[in-house]
Amino acid sequence: MAEAIATVKQGLAQQHPELDAVSSIAATRHAAASALCHNIVRLPAKSSTSLTALIDKVVLNRYLSFVVLALVVYGTYELSIVKGYELTNYTWPYLAKAKNFIVSLLPAPQLIEVPLITEFVVWLVNSALALLNYVPIFLILFSIIAILEDTGYMPRIAFVLDRVFNRYGLHGQSTLPLVLGGAFVGGCAVPGIMATKGIADERARIATIMTVPYMNCLAKVPFYTLLLGAFFASSMSLMMFFISTVTFFIALSVARVLTMTVLKNRASKPFMMELPPYHLPTVKSVLLRAVQRVWMYIYKVGTIVMAVAVVLFVLLQFPGVPAATKAAFEQRATTMVEDFKASVQNSPYAESLHSKETIYQLVNLHNQYRSERMVAASSADRVKALDTRFEQTYPELFRFVKPTNNDERAVNRALRQLAQKSQLLQNEIKNERIENSLLGSVSRFIEPATQWAGFDWRINVAFLSSFAARESAVATIGSMYEQGQGDRPEEAFASAETGYTALHAVAMLIFMIFTPPCIASMVVLKLNVQSYKLMLLAIALPFSLGLLFASTFFTLATHFAWDGLHTMVYFYFTVVAITLVLGFFRGSAVLPETSGGQASYHYR
């Protein structure tokens, strides 16, 4: 074999002295392999234009891209907020039933004297249910976001927005942190801020960190849904579209001001990105991520929010009602009981209804039955089964709750009056206790400043309670305005007794739109910007802007008699106008290395 190889090499050297024998053999072997591959392998015909490129002609079009993006955002809220809210009509009865079951295990109130353990547990239950009521909305919302991520549309949003962001000192890489922060509503500022680590442009990175807290984090969604369900039920998707998009304009304006001032000397770099091809998402992947994110929300409700609720309960309970005021309430309760006895003294049942213990038990039975009947009202069979259960459990007293003859009806009328008066008196005691509590005192102290935005001390309590976690605002409202009869939080909050209108709701929405999410996000912000000054600015600026805009538009709306929807529209376009004006001043905030602010990209 060695002799044969040597002979071949010698022959090649004699015939082609200009060639290297080893290189020639390798080239010949490669040519033979290429010919063999060409004869065997058959590649499919390659289209001159791929489907991804065809879709991108519309999705990435200079003008149509923004129309597509607006339709996607609006459709997201129409499906998740509006349709998801309709699903809560089916889930709320189960939550209310769970609450009634828990309450039935607790020590019963004595007309106006509610045991502390009962108040505490009911407070926690109301706090949790006020947030768990929105799980169907989040399940749909997270599913839609997962679909947008899997199809490949999310990276294209970054490309579309780059030429807009560039005018405000940001660029396309800012899109992912803003989306994680809640650009589509339902994010979290903490991962949004952490996601800025991949931004090489220092100025854009810090500007993005400072603007992520303006996005609509998951914790704010229940608050938005509560107010929209209470005052804007017919225009929920439009209002959510306003809320979600106005935060983008606010973020752009803040970024522009920051890059013109405190960040103007920071270095900047151009933006390049890679766009993945479009593909269909799998049902398993979408559902898995949606369920994971919903579970994270439920876990937060069960840990952080409940911990905050415990602290708030203490701050709202102590030092309690003054002794003189408490004595006055007790005297009114005694008078109510005596009035009830006088109303039934001519009844054949007067003797059996003479003791206070029996009267208290009867009032509690009336309230319990009313709560459970509201849950079962959608089904005649359930109502019948409920009546049978109560009749068997309370054979002597249930006749007065659901009377069948004139004597029982007379007692029932007196009972309903007593139950109504006791509920009103309990609410008075609750308000008196909250007003004199530690948190209530602080809320009263700042009321002169917040009254211009329409915020009374009760609203201040809700906002103060949400500083640790924004979900606590809804939890506090759900507990403060809980009517005890199975009402949904938005129904209780919008009731005539609260005195709040759609204008108050818009002012609260505006304030919540500006305010940063939670303490944790501010801690993460400090770690990433390495500056206490920037952290304090990130806290003070949003609160100041929120109170300023809320006060301005509430005052204008009151003076000119605007309704809630028009007030929101005027606020929205005012912010848009400010953003456009700031965008005309290109100055040093624009990335100098990019051409017109347009990012470059290529396909994988």
MARLUM-371278 format. One record per residue (C-alpha): residue number from 1; residue in three letters; x, y, z. Coordinates in Angstrom, 1 decimal. Layout:
REM MARLUM-371278
n  res  X  Y  Z
NUM  ala  X  Y  Z
...
REM end
This chain:
REM MARLUM-371278
n  res  X  Y  Z
1  met  0.0  0.0  0.0
2  ala  2.8  2.4  0.9
3  glu  4.6  1.6  -2.4
4  ala  1.3  2.3  -4.3
5  ile  0.9  5.7  -2.6
6  ala  4.5  6.6  -3.3
7  thr  4.1  5.7  -7.0
8  val  1.0  7.9  -7.3
9  lys  2.7  10.9  -5.6
10  gln  5.8  10.4  -7.9
11  gly  3.5  10.3  -11.0
12  leu  1.7  13.5  -10.0
13  ala  4.9  15.3  -9.3
14  gln  6.3  14.4  -12.7
15  gln  3.1  15.4  -14.6
16  his  2.2  18.5  -12.5
17  pro  5.4  19.8  -10.8
18  glu  3.6  23.1  -9.9
19  leu  1.1  21.3  -7.6
20  asp  1.5  20.0  -4.0
21  ala  0.6  16.3  -4.0
22  val  -1.2  16.3  -0.6
23  ser  -3.3  19.4  -1.5
24  ser  -4.2  17.9  -4.8
25  ile  -5.4  14.7  -3.3
26  ala  -7.5  16.6  -0.7
27  ala  -9.0  18.8  -3.4
28  thr  -9.9  15.8  -5.6
29  arg  -11.5  14.0  -2.6
30  his  -13.6  17.2  -1.8
31  ala  -14.7  17.5  -5.4
32  ala  -15.8  13.8  -5.5
33  ala  -17.7  14.3  -2.3
34  ser  -19.4  17.4  -3.6
35  ala  -20.4  15.7  -6.8
36  leu  -21.9  12.7  -4.8
37  cys  -23.8  15.1  -2.5
38  his  -25.1  17.0  -5.4
39  asn  -26.4  13.9  -7.1
40  ile  -28.1  12.5  -4.0
41  val  -29.4  15.4  -1.9
42  arg  -32.5  17.2  -3.2
43  leu  -33.3  20.6  -1.6
44  pro  -36.9  22.0  -1.7
45  ala  -37.5  24.9  -3.9
46  lys  -36.7  28.1  -2.1
47  ser  -39.2  30.9  -2.4
48  ser  -37.8  34.3  -3.2
49  thr  -39.8  35.9  -0.3
50  ser  -40.5  34.0  2.9
51  leu  -43.9  34.2  4.8
52  thr  -42.2  36.0  7.6
53  ala  -40.9  38.7  5.3
54  leu  -44.3  39.1  3.7
55  ile  -46.0  39.5  7.1
56  asp  -43.3  42.0  8.2
57  lys  -44.0  44.2  5.2
58  val  -47.2  45.1  7.1
59  val  -46.2  44.5  10.7
60  leu  -42.9  46.5  10.3
61  asn  -44.3  49.1  7.9
62  arg  -43.3  52.6  8.8
63  tyr  -46.9  53.7  9.3
64  leu  -49.0  50.5  9.4
65  ser  -46.9  49.1  12.2
66  phe  -48.4  51.5  14.7
67  val  -51.9  50.7  13.6
68  val  -51.3  47.0  14.0
69  leu  -49.7  47.6  17.5
70  ala  -52.7  49.7  18.6
71  leu  -55.1  47.0  17.4
72  val  -53.2  44.3  19.2
73  val  -53.2  46.3  22.5
74  tyr  -56.9  47.2  22.3
75  gly  -57.8  43.6  21.4
76  thr  -55.7  42.4  24.4
77  tyr  -57.8  44.5  26.8
78  glu  -61.1  43.7  25.1
79  leu  -60.5  40.0  25.6
80  ser  -58.8  40.0  29.0
81  ile  -60.4  42.9  30.9
82  val  -63.9  43.0  29.4
83  lys  -64.5  39.3  28.7
84  gly  -62.4  38.3  31.7
85  tyr  -64.5  40.6  33.9
86  glu  -67.6  38.8  32.7
87  leu  -66.2  35.5  33.9
88  thr  -65.9  36.9  37.4
89  asn  -69.7  36.9  37.5
90  tyr  -69.4  33.1  37.6
91  thr  -66.4  32.9  39.9
92  trp  -67.5  35.4  42.5
93  pro  -70.4  33.3  43.9
94  tyr  -67.9  30.5  44.8
95  leu  -65.6  33.0  46.5
96  ala  -68.6  34.5  48.4
97  lys  -69.7  31.0  49.4
98  ala  -66.2  30.3  50.8
99  lys  -66.3  33.5  52.8
100  asn  -69.8  32.6  54.2
101  phe  -68.5  29.2  55.2
102  ile  -65.4  30.7  57.0
103  val  -67.6  33.4  58.7
104  ser  -70.0  30.7  60.0
105  leu  -67.1  29.1  61.9
106  leu  -66.3  32.3  63.7
107  pro  -67.8  33.7  67.0
108  ala  -71.0  35.5  66.2
109  pro  -71.4  39.3  66.7
110  gln  -73.5  40.6  69.5
111  leu  -75.5  43.1  67.5
112  ile  -72.7  45.8  67.4
113  glu  -70.0  44.0  69.5
114  val  -68.0  42.0  67.0
115  pro  -65.3  39.7  68.5
116  leu  -61.8  40.8  67.6
117  ile  -60.9  37.4  66.2
118  thr  -64.0  37.6  63.9
119  glu  -63.1  41.1  62.7
120  phe  -59.5  40.0  62.1
121  val  -60.4  36.9  60.1
122  val  -63.1  38.7  58.1
123  trp  -60.6  41.5  57.3
124  leu  -58.1  38.9  55.9
125  val  -60.8  37.1  54.0
126  asn  -62.1  40.3  52.4
127  ser  -58.5  41.3  51.5
128  ala  -57.8  38.0  49.8
129  leu  -61.2  37.7  48.0
130  ala  -60.9  41.3  46.7
131  leu  -57.8  40.2  44.8
132  leu  -58.6  36.6  43.9
133  asn  -61.8  37.8  42.2
134  tyr  -59.5  39.0  39.3
135  val  -57.8  35.6  38.6
136  pro  -59.9  35.0  35.4
137  ile  -58.8  38.3  34.0
138  phe  -55.1  37.5  34.7
139  leu  -55.4  34.0  33.2
140  ile  -56.7  35.4  29.9
141  leu  -54.2  38.3  29.9
142  phe  -51.2  36.1  30.5
143  ser  -52.3  33.7  27.9
144  ile  -52.5  36.5  25.3
145  ile  -49.1  37.8  26.3
146  ala  -47.7  34.2  26.0
147  ile  -49.2  33.9  22.5
148  leu  -47.6  37.2  21.4
149  glu  -44.2  36.1  22.8
150  asp  -44.3  32.7  21.1
151  thr  -45.4  34.0  17.7
152  gly  -42.4  36.3  17.5
153  tyr  -44.4  39.5  17.6
154  met  -42.8  40.8  20.8
155  pro  -39.3  41.4  19.3
156  arg  -41.0  43.3  16.4
157  ile  -42.6  45.6  18.9
158  ala  -39.1  46.5  20.0
159  phe  -38.2  47.3  16.4
160  val  -41.3  49.3  15.7
161  leu  -40.9  51.4  18.8
162  asp  -37.2  52.0  18.4
163  arg  -37.5  55.0  16.1
164  val  -40.0  56.5  18.6
165  phe  -37.9  55.7  21.7
166  asn  -34.8  57.1  20.0
167  arg  -36.2  60.6  20.1
168  tyr  -36.6  60.4  23.9
169  gly  -33.2  58.9  24.7
170  leu  -34.2  55.3  24.7
171  his  -34.0  52.6  22.0
172  gly  -35.5  49.3  21.1
173  gln  -33.7  47.3  23.8
174  ser  -35.8  49.3  26.3
175  thr  -38.9  47.5  25.0
176  leu  -38.4  44.3  26.9
177  pro  -37.9  45.9  30.3
178  leu  -41.0  48.1  29.7
179  val  -43.0  45.1  28.7
180  leu  -41.9  43.1  31.7
181  gly  -42.7  46.1  33.8
182  gly  -46.3  46.1  32.6
183  ala  -46.6  47.7  29.1
184  phe  -49.4  45.3  28.4
185  val  -50.7  45.6  32.0
186  gly  -49.8  42.8  34.3
187  gly  -46.0  42.9  34.6
188  cys  -43.7  43.6  37.5
189  ala  -41.1  46.4  37.8
190  val  -38.5  44.2  39.6
191  pro  -37.8  41.9  36.6
192  gly  -38.3  44.8  34.3
193  ile  -35.5  46.7  36.0
194  met  -33.3  43.6  36.1
195  ala  -33.8  43.1  32.4
196  thr  -32.0  46.4  31.7
197  lys  -28.6  44.8  32.4
198  gly  -28.4  43.8  28.7
199  ile  -28.6  47.4  27.5
200  ala  -25.1  48.5  26.5
201  asp  -26.1  52.1  26.1
202  glu  -25.5  53.5  29.6
203  arg  -27.8  56.5  29.1
204  ala  -30.6  54.5  27.7
205  arg  -30.2  51.8  30.4
206  ile  -30.5  54.3  33.3
207  ala  -33.4  56.2  31.6
208  thr  -35.1  52.8  31.1
209  ile  -34.6  51.9  34.8
210  met  -36.2  55.2  35.8
211  thr  -39.2  54.8  33.6
212  val  -40.0  51.1  34.2
213  pro  -41.9  51.9  37.4
214  tyr  -44.4  54.0  35.4
215  met  -45.6  50.9  33.7
216  asn  -48.8  49.2  34.9
217  cys  -47.6  46.4  37.1
218  leu  -49.8  43.4  38.0
219  ala  -50.5  44.9  41.4
220  lys  -52.3  47.9  39.9
221  val  -54.6  45.9  37.7
222  pro  -57.1  44.9  40.4
223  phe  -57.3  48.6  41.4
224  tyr  -58.0  49.6  37.8
225  thr  -60.6  46.8  37.4
226  leu  -62.3  47.8  40.6
227  leu  -62.8  51.4  39.6
228  leu  -63.7  50.6  36.0
229  gly  -66.2  47.9  37.1
230  ala  -67.8  50.4  39.5
231  phe  -67.9  53.5  37.3
232  phe  -67.0  52.6  33.7
233  ala  -68.6  49.2  33.1
234  ser  -69.7  50.2  29.5
235  ser  -66.3  51.5  28.4
236  met  -63.8  49.2  30.2
237  ser  -61.7  48.3  27.2
238  leu  -61.4  51.9  26.0
239  met  -60.4  53.1  29.5
240  met  -57.9  50.3  29.8
241  phe  -56.5  51.2  26.4
242  phe  -56.1  54.8  27.7
243  ile  -54.5  53.7  30.9
244  ser  -52.0  51.3  29.3
245  thr  -50.9  53.6  26.5
246  val  -50.8  56.8  28.5
247  thr  -48.1  55.2  30.7
248  phe  -46.0  54.8  27.6
249  phe  -46.3  58.5  26.9
250  ile  -45.5  59.4  30.5
251  ala  -42.5  57.1  30.4
252  leu  -41.2  58.8  27.2
253  ser  -41.7  62.3  28.6
254  val  -39.9  61.4  31.8
255  ala  -37.1  59.7  29.9
256  arg  -36.7  62.8  27.6
257  val  -36.5  65.1  30.6
258  leu  -34.0  62.9  32.3
259  thr  -31.8  62.5  29.3
260  met  -31.9  66.3  28.7
261  thr  -30.8  67.0  32.3
262  val  -29.2  64.5  34.8
263  leu  -28.3  61.9  32.2
264  lys  -27.2  64.2  29.3
265  asn  -23.5  63.4  29.7
266  arg  -23.9  59.6  29.7
267  ala  -22.6  57.7  26.7
268  ser  -24.9  56.1  24.1
269  lys  -24.6  53.4  21.4
270  pro  -26.7  52.3  18.4
271  phe  -29.2  49.4  18.4
272  met  -29.1  46.2  16.4
273  met  -31.4  43.2  16.8
274  glu  -32.3  39.8  15.4
275  leu  -35.9  39.0  14.5
276  pro  -37.0  35.4  14.8
277  pro  -39.3  33.9  12.1
278  tyr  -43.1  33.7  12.9
279  his  -44.4  30.4  14.2
280  leu  -47.5  29.0  15.8
281  pro  -47.5  28.8  19.6
282  thr  -48.3  25.5  21.3
283  val  -51.3  25.2  23.6
284  lys  -49.2  23.5  26.3
285  ser  -46.6  26.3  26.3
286  val  -49.2  29.1  26.5
287  leu  -51.2  27.5  29.3
288  leu  -48.1  26.5  31.2
289  arg  -46.8  30.1  31.3
290  ala  -50.2  31.6  32.0
291  val  -50.8  29.3  34.9
292  gln  -47.3  29.9  36.3
293  arg  -47.8  33.6  36.2
294  val  -51.3  33.4  37.8
295  trp  -49.8  31.1  40.5
296  met  -47.2  33.7  41.2
297  tyr  -50.0  36.3  41.7
298  ile  -51.9  33.9  44.0
299  tyr  -48.7  33.2  46.0
300  lys  -48.1  36.9  46.4
301  val  -51.7  37.4  47.6
302  gly  -51.1  34.6  50.1
303  thr  -47.8  35.9  51.5
304  ile  -46.9  39.6  50.9
305  val  -50.5  40.9  50.7
306  met  -51.6  39.0  53.7
307  ala  -48.6  40.1  55.7
308  val  -49.4  43.7  54.8
309  ala  -53.1  43.1  55.7
310  val  -52.1  42.0  59.2
311  val  -50.0  45.2  59.7
312  leu  -52.8  47.4  58.3
313  phe  -55.4  45.7  60.6
314  val  -53.3  46.7  63.6
315  leu  -52.8  50.3  62.3
316  leu  -56.5  50.6  61.6
317  gln  -57.7  49.1  64.9
318  phe  -55.6  51.0  67.5
319  pro  -56.0  53.0  69.7
320  gly  -59.7  52.3  69.0
321  val  -62.9  54.2  69.7
322  pro  -62.9  56.6  72.7
323  ala  -64.7  55.4  75.8
324  ala  -67.3  58.1  75.7
325  thr  -68.1  57.5  72.0
326  lys  -68.3  53.7  72.7
327  ala  -70.8  54.3  75.5
328  ala  -72.9  56.4  73.2
329  phe  -72.9  53.6  70.6
330  glu  -73.9  51.0  73.2
331  gln  -76.8  53.2  74.3
332  arg  -78.0  53.4  70.8
333  ala  -77.8  49.7  70.5
334  thr  -79.8  49.2  73.7
335  thr  -82.5  51.6  72.3
336  met  -82.7  49.6  69.1
337  val  -83.3  46.4  71.0
338  glu  -86.0  48.0  73.1
339  asp  -87.7  49.3  70.0
340  phe  -87.7  45.8  68.5
341  lys  -89.3  44.4  71.7
342  ala  -91.9  47.1  71.6
343  ser  -92.7  46.3  68.0
344  val  -93.4  42.6  68.7
345  gln  -94.9  42.9  72.2
346  asn  -98.4  42.2  70.9
347  ser  -97.2  39.2  68.9
348  pro  -97.8  35.7  70.2
349  tyr  -94.1  35.2  69.9
350  ala  -93.2  38.1  72.2
351  glu  -92.2  35.9  75.1
352  ser  -89.8  33.7  73.0
353  leu  -88.2  36.9  71.6
354  his  -87.7  38.7  74.9
355  ser  -84.0  37.9  75.8
356  lys  -81.1  39.8  74.2
357  glu  -79.3  36.6  73.4
358  thr  -82.3  35.4  71.3
359  ile  -82.6  38.7  69.5
360  tyr  -78.8  38.7  68.7
361  gln  -79.1  35.2  67.4
362  leu  -82.1  36.1  65.2
363  val  -80.2  39.1  63.7
364  asn  -77.2  37.0  62.9
365  leu  -79.4  34.3  61.4
366  his  -81.1  37.0  59.2
367  asn  -77.7  38.3  58.0
368  gln  -76.3  34.9  57.4
369  tyr  -79.4  33.7  55.4
370  arg  -79.4  36.9  53.3
371  ser  -75.7  36.5  52.4
372  glu  -76.0  32.9  51.4
373  arg  -79.2  33.5  49.5
374  met  -77.5  36.2  47.4
375  val  -75.0  33.5  46.3
376  ala  -77.7  30.9  45.6
377  ala  -80.1  33.4  43.9
378  ser  -79.2  32.3  40.4
379  ser  -80.7  28.8  40.9
380  ala  -84.2  28.0  42.2
381  asp  -83.1  24.6  43.3
382  arg  -80.2  26.1  45.3
383  val  -82.6  28.5  47.0
384  lys  -84.9  25.7  47.9
385  ala  -82.1  23.6  49.3
386  leu  -80.9  26.6  51.3
387  asp  -84.3  27.1  52.8
388  thr  -84.6  23.5  53.7
389  arg  -81.2  23.5  55.4
390  phe  -81.9  26.6  57.4
391  glu  -85.3  25.4  58.4
392  gln  -83.9  22.1  59.7
393  thr  -81.0  23.8  61.5
394  tyr  -83.0  26.7  63.1
395  pro  -86.6  25.4  63.3
396  glu  -87.6  27.9  66.0
397  leu  -86.1  31.1  64.5
398  phe  -86.1  30.6  60.7
399  arg  -89.9  31.2  60.6
400  phe  -89.2  34.9  61.4
401  val  -86.6  35.1  58.6
402  lys  -88.9  33.6  56.0
403  pro  -92.4  34.1  57.4
404  thr  -95.5  32.2  56.3
405  asn  -98.3  33.9  58.3
406  asn  -99.2  37.5  59.4
407  asp  -97.8  37.2  62.9
408  glu  -94.4  35.9  61.6
409  arg  -94.5  38.7  58.9
410  ala  -94.9  41.3  61.7
411  val  -91.9  40.0  63.5
412  asn  -90.0  39.8  60.2
413  arg  -90.6  43.6  59.5
414  ala  -89.3  44.5  62.9
415  leu  -86.3  42.1  62.4
416  arg  -85.4  43.7  59.1
417  gln  -85.5  47.2  60.6
418  leu  -83.3  46.1  63.5
419  ala  -80.8  44.3  61.2
420  gln  -80.6  47.4  59.0
421  lys  -80.0  49.7  61.9
422  ser  -77.4  47.4  63.5
423  gln  -75.5  47.3  60.1
424  leu  -75.5  51.1  59.9
425  leu  -74.3  51.3  63.5
426  gln  -71.6  48.8  62.9
427  asn  -70.4  50.9  59.9
428  glu  -70.4  54.0  62.0
429  ile  -68.3  52.2  64.6
430  lys  -65.9  50.9  62.0
431  asn  -65.5  54.4  60.5
432  glu  -65.0  56.0  63.9
433  arg  -62.3  53.4  64.7
434  ile  -60.5  53.8  61.4
435  glu  -60.7  57.6  61.7
436  asn  -59.1  57.6  65.2
437  ser  -56.6  54.9  64.3
438  leu  -52.9  55.5  63.6
439  leu  -53.2  55.2  59.8
440  gly  -56.5  57.2  59.9
441  ser  -54.7  60.1  61.8
442  val  -52.0  60.3  59.1
443  ser  -54.7  60.2  56.4
444  arg  -56.6  63.0  58.1
445  phe  -53.3  65.0  58.4
446  ile  -52.7  64.9  54.6
447  glu  -56.3  65.4  53.6
448  pro  -55.9  69.2  53.1
449  ala  -53.4  68.5  50.4
450  thr  -55.3  65.6  48.7
451  gln  -58.7  67.1  48.9
452  trp  -58.0  69.0  45.6
453  ala  -57.8  65.7  43.9
454  gly  -61.1  64.6  45.5
455  phe  -59.4  62.3  48.0
456  asp  -60.9  62.1  51.5
457  trp  -59.2  60.5  54.4
458  arg  -60.6  57.0  53.5
459  ile  -59.1  57.1  50.0
460  asn  -55.8  58.3  51.6
461  val  -56.0  55.2  53.9
462  ala  -56.2  53.0  50.8
463  phe  -53.3  54.7  49.1
464  leu  -51.1  54.8  52.2
465  ser  -51.8  51.1  52.7
466  ser  -50.6  50.3  49.2
467  phe  -47.1  51.7  49.6
468  ala  -45.7  48.3  50.6
469  ala  -47.7  46.4  47.9
470  arg  -50.1  48.0  45.4
471  glu  -52.6  45.1  45.8
472  ser  -53.3  46.4  49.3
473  ala  -55.2  49.3  47.9
474  val  -58.0  47.0  46.7
475  ala  -57.7  44.8  49.7
476  thr  -58.2  47.8  52.0
477  ile  -61.1  49.2  50.0
478  gly  -62.7  45.7  49.9
479  ser  -62.5  45.5  53.7
480  met  -63.4  49.1  54.5
481  tyr  -66.5  49.2  52.3
482  glu  -67.5  45.5  52.8
483  gln  -71.3  45.4  53.4
484  gly  -71.5  42.0  54.8
485  gln  -74.1  40.8  52.4
486  gly  -72.0  39.2  49.6
487  asp  -71.6  42.4  47.6
488  arg  -68.7  42.5  45.2
489  pro  -66.1  45.1  46.1
490  glu  -66.9  47.4  43.1
491  glu  -70.6  47.3  44.0
492  ala  -70.0  48.3  47.6
493  phe  -67.5  51.0  46.6
494  ala  -69.8  52.6  44.0
495  ser  -72.8  52.6  46.3
496  ala  -74.5  55.9  47.1
497  glu  -73.3  55.8  50.7
498  thr  -69.7  56.3  49.7
499  gly  -70.4  59.6  47.9
500  tyr  -67.8  58.8  45.2
501  thr  -68.4  59.5  41.5
502  ala  -66.8  58.8  38.2
503  leu  -64.7  62.0  38.7
504  his  -63.3  60.6  41.9
505  ala  -62.5  57.4  40.1
506  val  -60.6  59.2  37.3
507  ala  -58.6  61.2  39.8
508  met  -57.7  58.0  41.7
509  leu  -56.8  56.3  38.4
510  ile  -54.5  59.2  37.4
511  phe  -52.8  59.1  40.8
512  met  -52.3  55.3  40.6
513  ile  -51.0  55.6  37.0
514  phe  -48.1  57.8  38.2
515  thr  -47.2  56.1  41.5
516  pro  -44.3  53.6  41.6
517  pro  -45.3  50.0  42.2
518  cys  -43.8  49.0  45.6
519  ile  -40.9  49.3  48.0
520  ala  -39.2  46.3  46.5
521  ser  -39.0  47.9  43.1
522  met  -37.4  51.0  44.6
523  val  -34.7  48.8  46.3
524  val  -33.9  47.0  43.0
525  leu  -33.8  50.4  41.3
526  lys  -31.2  51.7  43.8
527  leu  -29.1  48.5  43.3
528  asn  -29.0  49.0  39.5
529  val  -28.4  52.8  39.3
530  gln  -26.1  52.9  42.4
531  ser  -27.4  56.3  43.4
532  tyr  -29.6  57.3  46.4
533  lys  -30.3  60.6  44.6
534  leu  -31.8  58.8  41.6
535  met  -33.8  56.5  43.9
536  leu  -35.3  59.4  45.8
537  leu  -36.0  61.1  42.5
538  ala  -37.8  57.9  41.3
539  ile  -40.0  58.1  44.4
540  ala  -40.7  61.8  44.7
541  leu  -41.2  62.6  41.0
542  pro  -44.1  60.2  40.3
543  phe  -46.0  61.0  43.5
544  ser  -45.6  64.7  42.8
545  leu  -46.8  64.4  39.2
546  gly  -49.6  62.1  40.2
547  leu  -51.0  64.5  42.8
548  leu  -50.5  67.5  40.5
549  phe  -52.3  65.9  37.5
550  ala  -55.1  64.3  39.7
551  ser  -55.8  67.6  41.4
552  thr  -55.7  69.6  38.2
553  phe  -58.1  67.5  36.2
554  phe  -60.4  66.8  39.2
555  thr  -60.7  70.6  39.8
556  leu  -61.2  71.4  36.1
557  ala  -63.8  68.6  35.7
558  thr  -65.7  69.8  38.7
559  his  -65.6  73.4  37.4
560  phe  -66.6  72.6  33.9
561  ala  -69.0  69.7  34.8
562  trp  -67.1  67.1  32.7
563  asp  -68.1  63.5  33.1
564  gly  -65.6  60.8  34.0
565  leu  -64.9  59.5  30.5
566  his  -64.3  63.0  29.0
567  thr  -62.0  63.9  31.9
568  met  -59.9  60.8  31.1
569  val  -59.8  61.7  27.4
570  tyr  -58.7  65.3  28.2
571  phe  -56.0  63.9  30.5
572  tyr  -54.9  61.4  27.9
573  phe  -54.4  63.9  25.1
574  thr  -52.8  66.4  27.4
575  val  -50.1  63.9  28.2
576  val  -49.8  63.0  24.5
577  ala  -49.4  66.7  23.6
578  ile  -46.6  67.1  26.2
579  thr  -44.9  64.0  24.9
580  leu  -45.0  65.3  21.3
581  val  -43.7  68.7  22.2
582  leu  -40.7  67.1  24.1
583  gly  -40.1  64.9  21.1
584  phe  -39.4  67.8  18.8
585  phe  -36.4  68.9  20.9
586  arg  -33.9  66.3  19.6
587  gly  -30.8  67.7  21.3
588  ser  -28.3  65.4  23.0
589  ala  -30.9  62.9  24.0
590  val  -31.0  61.3  20.6
591  leu  -28.5  58.5  19.8
592  pro  -26.0  60.2  17.4
593  glu  -24.8  56.9  15.9
594  thr  -28.1  55.9  14.5
595  ser  -29.6  57.3  11.4
596  gly  -32.9  59.0  12.2
597  gly  -33.4  56.7  15.1
598  gln  -34.1  53.6  13.0
599  ala  -32.7  50.3  14.3
600  ser  -31.1  47.8  12.0
601  tyr  -32.1  44.1  12.0
602  his  -31.7  40.8  10.3
603  tyr  -33.6  37.5  10.4
604  arg  -32.3  34.3  12.0
REM end
